[in-house]
Amino acid sequence: MLEEHPDTDALFFCNDDLALGALFRCLRRGIAVPEQLALAGFNDPPASAWTTPALSTVATPRYQVGRDSAAMLLELMAGREPEMPRKDLGFTLHVRETR
């Protein structure tokens, strides 16, 4: 991708696994992160904070998402409409070393 778009200065990935893969690839290719290319991911598993440089990421309340989704599913299975068919649980941006 960088060969096709050399002016790219940042990449955002839909999950941290992909972002970490890109980070390791950058390190192997000699691309300085974040000086040449900023990286960020989504999910914030513990490994994201342990890398060097530490990965910037968006954290969501996954436990609460699962719990609330299960509660909604149980309501639907019982023939009832969930109280809130859409619910904003928020997120936290962790700006770390890959900016």
Helices and strands as residue ranges (DSSP letters): E 10-12, H 16-29, E 38-42, H 47-50, E 56-59, H 62-77, E 92-94
